[in-house]
Structure formats: C-alpha cells, structure tokens
C-alpha cells in the first residue's frame, strides 16, 4: 500500500494540471497514516501541519475544514487513549472499542475527502460536477 500511495502522489504531481508541495505532502502523509498498520494518532499531527500550510497557500476553506476535522479527531483519539490509560476503571472504558470505531469511521471519511481535494486540485473539478453546478446556477438566475 505504501508503494501505491507513493505512486498515486507521483501521478498527481506529474500528470496533474497544478502541483503544490503542500498538497502532495498532505496526500502522502494521509496515505501513510491511514493505509499502513500499527500507526499511532501522533503521526497524524504532521497531517495537521501540512493541511494548515496547504490552506494558507491555497486559501481553500475546504482545506481549513479538513484541518479542523483532523484536529478534532486527533484530539479525541489522544484524549481517549490517555483517559483509558490513566483511568482504566471508568465505566466508559468498556465501550472503548466502539468509541474508537466511530472516530475511525470519521477518520476514513476525512481521508477520502483529502483524496478528493488533492485530485480536484491536480485535475480540476470533475465534468459531472461542473455540469451540475452550471445547471444550478442557471436555474437560480431564471
């Protein structure tokens, strides 16, 4: 999966219409965090920094939304792990796996959102989306 991730980022960089070191690095680090085994939440902190830098360079508020989402997920993952380690007798600890599953699900959604944003940055909006936006704008003017 690591090689596929690297190949995907190289494809975006070499074949895309636009290139940004921040967007490519963001995509690579998200792939490394999400697609490799035995990763710890602290490794996603690099994704936070890259996402914030990509937002500051591109001024795309969806990147800021991604930054906020990853920030919240990382904070709660860390808080849950520390709370479980220091308070193992708390009643919620029995539901730890279910809580982690929910946060992991949202992390996967954020990963796919990152893939979409990086793809759109490199190649532009998909043609079906352009047609839909144009149709909505035309209906709004009528």
Secondary structure as GFF3:
##gff-version 3
##sequence-region A 1 142
A	DSSP	alpha_helix	2	15	.	.	.	ID=ss1
A	DSSP	alpha_helix	21	35	.	.	.	ID=ss2
A	DSSP	three_ten_helix	41	44	.	.	.	ID=ss3
A	DSSP	alpha_helix	45	58	.	.	.	ID=ss4
A	DSSP	alpha_helix	61	86	.	.	.	ID=ss5
A	DSSP	three_ten_helix	91	95	.	.	.	ID=ss6
A	DSSP	alpha_helix	96	123	.	.	.	ID=ss7
A	DSSP	alpha_helix	127	141	.	.	.	ID=ss8
###
